[in-house]
Amino acid sequence: MNLGKTLFTQLMEFVPWISFARIVDHYGGDFRVRSLSCPEQFRAMALAQLTYRESLRDIETCLLANQTKLYSMGFNSPIRRSTLADANEGRDWRI
């Protein structure tokens, strides 16, 4: 059994999170957000790109398949399709 970090977690260590937080503050990405923060949305969309996911349903299925590893990958809770759709629609694309 592997007790180390997942490959996705290791890749996310290369993201400059301080700069990302500054950009989120500049564009107001987390203003009045309750469930899905900008870093979680970024992680979900990065996972979708890395695993060649084509739809929100496909992204949700992929995340639920790895439900035991979500916390170590940087997600606080399972992400639903509607929540991800609302975040993608409502947030500024420049973030």
N, CA, C and O atoms as a Tinker XYZ file with bonds, in Angstrom:
   380  protein
     1  N      0.840000   -1.174000    0.000000    73     2
     2  CA     0.000000    0.000000    0.000000    64     1     3
     3  C      0.887000    1.240000    0.000000    63     2     4     5
     4  O      1.842000    1.335000    0.771000    81     3
     5  N      0.563000    2.175000   -0.864000    73     3     6
     6  CA     1.324000    3.409000   -0.970000    64     5     7
     7  C      0.934000    4.365000    0.147000    63     6     8     9
     8  O     -0.243000    4.683000    0.312000    81     7
     9  N      1.905000    4.817000    0.904000    73     7    10
    10  CA     1.635000    5.762000    1.987000    64     9    11
    11  C      2.130000    7.158000    1.656000    63    10    12    13
    12  O      2.020000    8.061000    2.486000    81    11
    13  N      2.670000    7.356000    0.465000    73    11    14
    14  CA     3.175000    8.653000    0.059000    64    13    15
    15  C      2.079000    9.520000   -0.536000    63    14    16    17
    16  O      0.897000    9.178000   -0.489000    81    15
    17  N      2.491000   10.639000   -1.093000    73    15    18
    18  CA     1.561000   11.572000   -1.710000    64    17    19
    19  C      1.151000   11.068000   -3.087000    63    18    20    21
    20  O      1.905000   10.364000   -3.758000    81    19
    21  N     -0.058000   11.442000   -3.493000    73    19    22
    22  CA    -0.486000   11.096000   -4.840000    64    21    23
    23  C      0.286000   11.944000   -5.841000    63    22    24    25
    24  O      0.830000   12.991000   -5.490000    81    23
    25  N      0.330000   11.493000   -7.073000    73    23    26
    26  CA     1.034000   12.232000   -8.117000    64    25    27
    27  C      0.396000   13.595000   -8.331000    63    26    28    29
    28  O      1.098000   14.578000   -8.566000    81    27
    29  N     -0.927000   13.662000   -8.251000    73    27    30
    30  CA    -1.621000   14.938000   -8.411000    64    29    31
    31  C     -1.219000   15.921000   -7.315000    63    30    32    33
    32  O     -1.009000   17.102000   -7.592000    81    31
    33  N     -1.111000   15.450000   -6.085000    73    31    34
    34  CA    -0.690000   16.307000   -4.975000    64    33    35
    35  C      0.730000   16.812000   -5.190000    63    34    36    37
    36  O      1.029000   17.969000   -4.894000    81    35
    37  N      1.588000   15.969000   -5.692000    73    35    38
    38  CA     2.961000   16.380000   -5.967000    64    37    39
    39  C      3.003000   17.428000   -7.074000    63    38    40    41
    40  O      3.805000   18.359000   -7.009000    81    39
    41  N      2.156000   17.291000   -8.083000    73    39    42
    42  CA     2.107000   18.292000   -9.148000    64    41    43
    43  C      1.574000   19.628000   -8.642000    63    42    44    45
    44  O      2.050000   20.683000   -9.062000    81    43
    45  N      0.593000   19.593000   -7.748000    73    43    46
    46  CA     0.007000   20.825000   -7.232000    64    45    47
    47  C      0.972000   21.600000   -6.329000    63    46    48    49
    48  O      0.748000   22.780000   -6.063000    81    47
    49  N      2.027000   20.960000   -5.861000    73    47    50
    50  CA     3.026000   21.659000   -5.061000    64    49    51
    51  C      3.805000   22.678000   -5.889000    63    50    52    53
    52  O      4.410000   23.596000   -5.334000    81    51
    53  N      3.794000   22.523000   -7.207000    73    51    54
    54  CA     4.507000   23.451000   -8.074000    64    53    55
    55  C      3.718000   24.719000   -8.382000    63    54    56    57
    56  O      4.271000   25.673000   -8.930000    81    55
    57  N      2.444000   24.740000   -8.037000    73    55    58
    58  CA     1.614000   25.925000   -8.286000    64    57    59
    59  C      1.986000   26.995000   -7.271000    63    58    60    61
    60  O      2.045000   26.712000   -6.075000    81    59
    61  N      2.240000   28.223000   -7.727000    73    59    62
    62  CA     2.558000   29.315000   -6.778000    64    61    63
    63  C      1.275000   29.798000   -6.089000    63    62    64    65
    64  O      0.618000   30.723000   -6.568000    81    63
    65  N      0.927000   29.173000   -4.973000    73    63    66
    66  CA    -0.357000   29.432000   -4.330000    64    65    67
    67  C     -0.467000   30.850000   -3.776000    63    66    68    69
    68  O     -1.574000   31.378000   -3.678000    81    67
    69  N      0.637000   31.473000   -3.416000    73    67    70
    70  CA     0.589000   32.858000   -2.919000    64    69    71
    71  C      0.190000   33.793000   -4.051000    63    70    72    73
    72  O     -0.640000   34.681000   -3.857000    81    71
    73  N      0.765000   33.604000   -5.217000    73    71    74
    74  CA     0.385000   34.408000   -6.383000    64    73    75
    75  C     -1.052000   34.119000   -6.782000    63    74    76    77
    76  O     -1.790000   35.031000   -7.158000    81    75
    77  N     -1.450000   32.868000   -6.705000    73    75    78
    78  CA    -2.825000   32.497000   -7.030000    64    77    79
    79  C     -3.803000   33.185000   -6.086000    63    78    80    81
    80  O     -4.837000   33.686000   -6.529000    81    79
    81  N     -3.494000   33.217000   -4.797000    73    79    82
    82  CA    -4.364000   33.884000   -3.816000    64    81    83
    83  C     -4.446000   35.379000   -4.096000    63    82    84    85
    84  O     -5.506000   35.981000   -3.930000    81    83
    85  N     -3.348000   35.979000   -4.517000    73    83    86
    86  CA    -3.350000   37.401000   -4.849000    64    85    87
    87  C     -4.257000   37.676000   -6.058000    63    86    88    89
    88  O     -4.984000   38.669000   -6.075000    81    87
    89  N     -4.213000   36.809000   -7.050000    73    87    90
    90  CA    -5.065000   36.959000   -8.231000    64    89    91
    91  C     -6.535000   36.778000   -7.860000    63    90    92    93
    92  O     -7.393000   37.517000   -8.341000    81    91
    93  N     -6.825000   35.799000   -7.009000    73    91    94
    94  CA    -8.200000   35.572000   -6.561000    64    93    95
    95  C     -8.721000   36.793000   -5.822000    63    94    96    97
    96  O     -9.866000   37.193000   -6.032000    81    95
    97  N     -7.906000   37.394000   -4.959000    73    95    98
    98  CA    -8.317000   38.599000   -4.241000    64    97    99
    99  C     -8.530000   39.767000   -5.199000    63    98   100   101
   100  O     -9.461000   40.552000   -5.025000    81    99
   101  N     -7.677000   39.881000   -6.200000    73    99   102
   102  CA    -7.775000   40.983000   -7.153000    64   101   103
   103  C     -9.090000   40.935000   -7.928000    63   102   104   105
   104  O     -9.723000   41.970000   -8.135000    81   103
   105  N     -9.505000   39.743000   -8.359000    73   103   106
   106  CA   -10.726000   39.587000   -9.145000    64   105   107
   107  C    -11.952000   39.225000   -8.307000    63   106   108   109
   108  O    -13.037000   39.041000   -8.858000    81   107
   109  N    -11.799000   39.120000   -6.992000    73   107   110
   110  CA   -12.925000   38.833000   -6.114000    64   109   111
   111  C    -13.518000   37.450000   -6.332000    63   110   112   113
   112  O    -14.738000   37.286000   -6.314000    81   111
   113  N    -12.678000   36.474000   -6.534000    73   111   114
   114  CA   -13.147000   35.126000   -6.847000    64   113   115
   115  C    -13.836000   34.419000   -5.701000    63   114   116   117
   116  O    -14.743000   33.622000   -5.940000    81   115
   117  N    -13.444000   34.676000   -4.475000    73   115   118
   118  CA   -14.048000   34.000000   -3.330000    64   117   119
   119  C    -15.043000   34.888000   -2.585000    63   118   120   121
   120  O    -15.401000   34.602000   -1.443000    81   119
   121  N    -15.491000   35.968000   -3.235000    73   119   122
   122  CA   -16.457000   36.866000   -2.611000    64   121   123
   123  C    -17.827000   36.207000   -2.571000    63   122   124   125
   124  O    -18.367000   35.829000   -3.610000    81   123
   125  N    -18.385000   36.069000   -1.388000    73   123   126
   126  CA   -19.702000   35.477000   -1.156000    64   125   127
   127  C    -19.802000   34.044000   -1.668000    63   126   128   129
   128  O    -20.818000   33.656000   -2.245000    81   127
   129  N    -18.760000   33.266000   -1.459000    73   127   130
   130  CA   -18.745000   31.859000   -1.868000    64   129   131
   131  C    -18.835000   31.007000   -0.615000    63   130   132   133
   132  O    -18.114000   31.238000    0.356000    81   131
   133  N    -19.729000   30.017000   -0.639000    73   131   134
   134  CA   -19.903000   29.169000    0.526000    64   133   135
   135  C    -19.272000   27.797000    0.376000    63   134   136   137
   136  O    -18.710000   27.262000    1.332000    81   135
   137  N    -19.358000   27.229000   -0.806000    73   135   138
   138  CA   -19.013000   25.808000   -0.891000    64   137   139
   139  C    -17.703000   25.519000   -1.615000    63   138   140   141
   140  O    -16.880000   24.772000   -1.086000    81   139
   141  N    -17.478000   26.070000   -2.785000    73   139   142
   142  CA   -16.323000   25.704000   -3.594000    64   141   143
   143  C    -15.395000   26.903000   -3.735000    63   142   144   145
   144  O    -15.719000   27.868000   -4.428000    81   143
   145  N    -14.253000   26.842000   -3.084000    73   143   146
   146  CA   -13.304000   27.946000   -3.168000    64   145   147
   147  C    -12.561000   27.902000   -4.502000    63   146   148   149
   148  O    -12.588000   26.895000   -5.209000    81   147
   149  N    -11.908000   28.996000   -4.827000    73   147   150
   150  CA   -11.155000   29.066000   -6.087000    64   149   151
   151  C    -10.036000   28.028000   -6.162000    63   150   152   153
   152  O     -9.872000   27.409000   -7.214000    81   151
   153  N     -9.257000   27.807000   -5.096000    73   151   154
   154  CA    -8.238000   26.758000   -5.192000    64   153   155
   155  C     -8.819000   25.363000   -5.439000    63   154   156   157
   156  O     -8.228000   24.566000   -6.166000    81   155
   157  N     -9.973000   25.067000   -4.836000    73   155   158
   158  CA   -10.604000   23.769000   -5.086000    64   157   159
   159  C    -11.101000   23.670000   -6.520000    63   158   160   161
   160  O    -10.986000   22.618000   -7.148000    81   159
   161  N    -11.653000   24.762000   -7.041000    73   159   162
   162  CA   -12.092000   24.764000   -8.435000    64   161   163
   163  C    -10.900000   24.574000   -9.370000    63   162   164   165
   164  O    -10.981000   23.825000  -10.344000    81   163
   165  N     -9.796000   25.256000   -9.070000    73   163   166
   166  CA    -8.591000   25.111000   -9.887000    64   165   167
   167  C     -8.089000   23.667000   -9.856000    63   166   168   169
   168  O     -7.708000   23.112000  -10.887000    81   167
   169  N     -8.091000   23.066000   -8.670000    73   167   170
   170  CA    -7.638000   21.678000   -8.563000    64   169   171
   171  C     -8.540000   20.737000   -9.359000    63   170   172   173
   172  O     -8.058000   19.822000  -10.027000    81   171
   173  N     -9.846000   20.967000   -9.283000    73   171   174
   174  CA   -10.781000   20.116000  -10.026000    64   173   175
   175  C    -10.570000   20.257000  -11.531000    63   174   176   177
   176  O    -10.578000   19.264000  -12.258000    81   175
   177  N    -10.383000   21.482000  -11.991000    73   175   178
   178  CA   -10.203000   21.690000  -13.428000    64   177   179
   179  C     -8.828000   21.199000  -13.888000    63   178   180   181
   180  O     -8.688000   20.721000  -15.014000    81   179
   181  N     -7.818000   21.314000  -13.028000    73   179   182
   182  CA    -6.493000   20.783000  -13.373000    64   181   183
   183  C     -6.532000   19.263000  -13.454000    63   182   184   185
   184  O     -5.928000   18.675000  -14.351000    81   183
   185  N     -7.237000   18.624000  -12.527000    73   183   186
   186  CA    -7.395000   17.174000  -12.576000    64   185   187
   187  C     -8.130000   16.759000  -13.845000    63   186   188   189
   188  O     -7.796000   15.746000  -14.459000    81   187
   189  N     -9.128000   17.544000  -14.233000    73   187   190
   190  CA    -9.863000   17.251000  -15.464000    64   189   191
   191  C     -8.951000   17.340000  -16.682000    63   190   192   193
   192  O     -9.035000   16.499000  -17.577000    81   191
   193  N     -8.093000   18.335000  -16.727000    73   191   194
   194  CA    -7.156000   18.468000  -17.845000    64   193   195
   195  C     -6.156000   17.315000  -17.875000    63   194   196   197
   196  O     -5.870000   16.755000  -18.934000    81   195
   197  N     -5.636000   16.974000  -16.717000    73   195   198
   198  CA    -4.608000   15.927000  -16.655000    64   197   199
   199  C     -5.151000   14.542000  -16.966000    63   198   200   201
   200  O     -4.417000   13.681000  -17.451000    81   199
   201  N     -6.429000   14.320000  -16.690000    73   199   202
   202  CA    -7.018000   13.005000  -16.920000    64   201   203
   203  C     -7.918000   12.972000  -18.147000    63   202   204   205
   204  O     -8.647000   12.003000  -18.357000    81   203
   205  N     -7.869000   14.030000  -18.961000    73   203   206
   206  CA    -8.621000   14.113000  -20.219000    64   205   207
   207  C    -10.129000   13.943000  -20.027000    63   206   208   209
   208  O    -10.771000   13.196000  -20.765000    81   207
   209  N    -10.681000   14.626000  -19.049000    73   207   210
   210  CA   -12.126000   14.584000  -18.819000    64   209   211
   211  C    -12.807000   15.561000  -19.772000    63   210   212   213
   212  O    -12.286000   16.642000  -20.046000    81   211
   213  N    -13.982000   15.168000  -20.277000    73   211   214
   214  CA   -14.642000   15.961000  -21.311000    64   213   215
   215  C    -15.915000   16.663000  -20.849000    63   214   216   217
   216  O    -16.402000   17.553000  -21.546000    81   215
   217  N    -16.461000   16.296000  -19.711000    73   215   218
   218  CA   -17.710000   16.903000  -19.269000    64   217   219
   219  C    -17.699000   17.027000  -17.749000    63   218   220   221
   220  O    -16.872000   16.430000  -17.059000    81   219
   221  N    -18.636000   17.815000  -17.256000    73   219   222
   222  CA   -18.747000   17.978000  -15.808000    64   221   223
   223  C    -19.138000   16.660000  -15.133000    63   222   224   225
   224  O    -18.679000   16.356000  -14.032000    81   223
   225  N    -19.979000   15.893000  -15.798000    73   223   226
   226  CA   -20.359000   14.584000  -15.252000    64   225   227
   227  C    -19.147000   13.665000  -15.174000    63   226   228   229
   228  O    -18.993000   12.908000  -14.215000    81   227
   229  N    -18.302000   13.735000  -16.173000    73   227   230
   230  CA   -17.077000   12.931000  -16.198000    64   229   231
   231  C    -16.112000   13.360000  -15.085000    63   230   232   233
   232  O    -15.470000   12.520000  -14.454000    81   231
   233  N    -16.018000   14.670000  -14.852000    73   231   234
   234  CA   -15.165000   15.184000  -13.769000    64   233   235
   235  C    -15.691000   14.705000  -12.423000    63   234   236   237
   236  O    -14.923000   14.254000  -11.573000    81   235
   237  N    -17.004000   14.806000  -12.234000    73   235   238
   238  CA   -17.609000   14.379000  -10.974000    64   237   239
   239  C    -17.378000   12.889000  -10.729000    63   238   240   241
   240  O    -17.063000   12.483000   -9.611000    81   239
   241  N    -17.534000   12.084000  -11.769000    73   239   242
   242  CA   -17.316000   10.642000  -11.643000    64   241   243
   243  C    -15.874000   10.324000  -11.278000    63   242   244   245
   244  O    -15.612000    9.451000  -10.450000    81   243
   245  N    -14.948000   11.031000  -11.897000    73   243   246
   246  CA   -13.527000   10.822000  -11.607000    64   245   247
   247  C    -13.204000   11.186000  -10.159000    63   246   248   249
   248  O    -12.462000   10.468000   -9.489000    81   247
   249  N    -13.756000   12.296000   -9.677000    73   247   250
   250  CA   -13.510000   12.704000   -8.297000    64   249   251
   251  C    -14.154000   11.736000   -7.300000    63   250   252   253
   252  O    -13.568000   11.442000   -6.258000    81   251
   253  N    -15.341000   11.248000   -7.610000    73   251   254
   254  CA   -16.005000   10.307000   -6.700000    64   253   255
   255  C    -15.320000    8.949000   -6.699000    63   254   256   257
   256  O    -15.392000    8.222000   -5.709000    81   255
   257  N    -14.660000    8.600000   -7.790000    73   255   258
   258  CA   -13.918000    7.336000   -7.832000    64   257   259
   259  C    -12.713000    7.379000   -6.900000    63   258   260   261
   260  O    -12.262000    6.341000   -6.416000    81   259
   261  N    -12.196000    8.572000   -6.649000    73   259   262
   262  CA   -11.043000    8.752000   -5.756000    64   261   263
   263  C    -11.472000    9.397000   -4.448000    63   262   264   265
   264  O    -10.714000   10.173000   -3.866000    81   263
   265  N    -12.663000    9.092000   -3.980000    73   263   266
   266  CA   -13.233000    9.768000   -2.824000    64   265   267
   267  C    -12.391000    9.622000   -1.552000    63   266   268   269
   268  O    -12.369000   10.537000   -0.729000    81   267
   269  N    -11.718000    8.524000   -1.379000    73   267   270
   270  CA   -10.906000    8.340000   -0.171000    64   269   271
   271  C     -9.647000    9.193000   -0.198000    63   270   272   273
   272  O     -9.050000    9.447000    0.849000    81   271
   273  N     -9.238000    9.637000   -1.376000    73   271   274
   274  CA    -8.019000   10.428000   -1.509000    64   273   275
   275  C     -8.280000   11.914000   -1.697000    63   274   276   277
   276  O     -7.330000   12.683000   -1.839000    81   275
   277  N     -9.535000   12.343000   -1.701000    73   275   278
   278  CA    -9.857000   13.740000   -2.002000    64   277   279
   279  C     -9.219000   14.710000   -1.023000    63   278   280   281
   280  O     -8.699000   15.749000   -1.430000    81   279
   281  N     -9.253000   14.386000    0.250000    73   279   282
   282  CA    -8.690000   15.305000    1.243000    64   281   283
   283  C     -7.191000   15.487000    1.031000    63   282   284   285
   284  O     -6.685000   16.605000    1.131000    81   283
   285  N     -6.488000   14.422000    0.745000    73   283   286
   286  CA    -5.040000   14.541000    0.533000    64   285   287
   287  C     -4.728000   15.233000   -0.787000    63   286   288   289
   288  O     -3.616000   15.729000   -0.974000    81   287
   289  N     -5.692000   15.275000   -1.708000    73   287   290
   290  CA    -5.507000   15.970000   -2.980000    64   289   291
   291  C     -5.838000   17.457000   -2.870000    63   290   292   293
   292  O     -5.611000   18.209000   -3.818000    81   291
   293  N     -6.372000   17.889000   -1.724000    73   291   294
   294  CA    -6.644000   19.302000   -1.505000    64   293   295
   295  C     -8.104000   19.694000   -1.540000    63   294   296   297
   296  O     -8.417000   20.884000   -1.539000    81   295
   297  N     -9.013000   18.723000   -1.572000    73   295   298
   298  CA   -10.439000   19.008000   -1.582000    64   297   299
   299  C    -11.005000   18.802000   -0.190000    63   298   300   301
   300  O    -10.664000   17.832000    0.486000    81   299
   301  N    -11.877000   19.722000    0.246000    73   299   302
   302  CA   -12.470000   19.597000    1.572000    64   301   303
   303  C    -13.625000   18.612000    1.595000    63   302   304   305
   304  O    -13.849000   17.940000    2.602000    81   303
   305  N    -14.356000   18.523000    0.503000    73   303   306
   306  CA   -15.498000   17.623000    0.419000    64   305   307
   307  C    -15.679000   17.213000   -1.039000    63   306   308   309
   308  O    -15.080000   17.817000   -1.929000    81   307
   309  N    -16.496000   16.194000   -1.291000    73   307   310
   310  CA   -16.748000   15.815000   -2.693000    64   309   311
   311  C    -17.398000   16.962000   -3.456000    63   310   312   313
   312  O    -18.225000   17.690000   -2.907000    81   311
   313  N    -17.027000   17.117000   -4.700000    73   311   314
   314  CA   -17.523000   18.214000   -5.523000    64   313   315
   315  C    -18.615000   17.682000   -6.436000    63   314   316   317
   316  O    -18.420000   16.697000   -7.147000    81   315
   317  N    -19.749000   18.333000   -6.409000    73   315   318
   318  CA   -20.877000   17.950000   -7.243000    64   317   319
   319  C    -20.844000   18.703000   -8.563000    63   318   320   321
   320  O    -20.239000   19.769000   -8.682000    81   319
   321  N    -21.499000   18.128000   -9.532000    73   319   322
   322  CA   -21.520000   18.683000  -10.887000    64   321   323
   323  C    -22.153000   20.079000  -10.907000    63   322   324   325
   324  O    -21.635000   20.981000  -11.566000    81   323
   325  N    -23.251000   20.260000  -10.201000    73   323   326
   326  CA   -23.939000   21.551000  -10.204000    64   325   327
   327  C    -23.096000   22.638000   -9.537000    63   326   328   329
   328  O    -23.093000   23.786000   -9.980000    81   327
   329  N    -22.388000   22.275000   -8.479000    73   327   330
   330  CA   -21.523000   23.232000   -7.794000    64   329   331
   331  C    -20.387000   23.674000   -8.698000    63   330   332   333
   332  O    -20.063000   24.860000   -8.761000    81   331
   333  N    -19.784000   22.730000   -9.395000    73   331   334
   334  CA   -18.700000   23.057000  -10.318000    64   333   335
   335  C    -19.206000   23.880000  -11.495000    63   334   336   337
   336  O    -18.511000   24.783000  -11.961000    81   335
   337  N    -20.410000   23.580000  -11.980000    73   335   338
   338  CA   -20.994000   24.349000  -13.079000    64   337   339
   339  C    -21.267000   25.789000  -12.650000    63   338   340   341
   340  O    -21.005000   26.723000  -13.408000    81   339
   341  N    -21.793000   25.971000  -11.437000    73   339   342
   342  CA   -22.050000   27.320000  -10.935000    64   341   343
   343  C    -20.747000   28.102000  -10.766000    63   342   344   345
   344  O    -20.687000   29.290000  -11.081000    81   343
   345  N    -19.715000   27.437000  -10.271000    73   343   346
   346  CA   -18.426000   28.105000  -10.083000    64   345   347
   347  C    -17.811000   28.490000  -11.426000    63   346   348   349
   348  O    -17.263000   29.583000  -11.565000    81   347
   349  N    -17.897000   27.608000  -12.406000    73   347   350
   350  CA   -17.342000   27.912000  -13.723000    64   349   351
   351  C    -18.097000   29.039000  -14.407000    63   350   352   353
   352  O    -17.503000   29.838000  -15.131000    81   351
   353  N    -19.394000   29.106000  -14.182000    73   351   354
   354  CA   -20.208000   30.140000  -14.815000    64   353   355
   355  C    -20.061000   31.491000  -14.130000    63   354   356   357
   356  O    -20.032000   32.526000  -14.797000    81   355
   357  N    -19.967000   31.490000  -12.812000    73   355   358
   358  CA   -20.020000   32.740000  -12.070000    64   357   359
   359  C    -18.699000   33.434000  -11.816000    63   358   360   361
   360  O    -18.682000   34.629000  -11.519000    81   359
   361  N    -17.601000   32.724000  -11.925000    73   359   362
   362  CA   -16.307000   33.333000  -11.614000    64   361   363
   363  C    -15.659000   33.921000  -12.856000    63   362   364   365
   364  O    -15.910000   33.492000  -13.982000    81   363
   365  N    -14.824000   34.908000  -12.615000    73   363   366
   366  CA   -14.110000   35.562000  -13.713000    64   365   367
   367  C    -13.151000   34.556000  -14.357000    63   366   368   369
   368  O    -12.440000   33.836000  -13.657000    81   367
   369  N    -13.135000   34.511000  -15.661000    73   367   370
   370  CA   -12.308000   33.549000  -16.389000    64   369   371
   371  C    -10.825000   33.837000  -16.242000    63   370   372   373
   372  O    -10.005000   32.947000  -16.468000    81   371
   373  N    -10.458000   35.060000  -15.868000    73   371   374
   374  CA    -9.036000   35.423000  -15.766000    64   373   375
   375  C     -8.361000   34.786000  -14.542000    63   374   376   377
   376  O     -7.134000   34.718000  -14.474000    81   375
   377  N     -9.150000   34.330000  -13.598000    73   375   378
   378  CA    -8.571000   33.669000  -12.424000    64   377   379
   379  C     -7.986000   32.352000  -12.865000    63   378   380
   380  O     -7.440000   31.614000  -12.045000    81   379
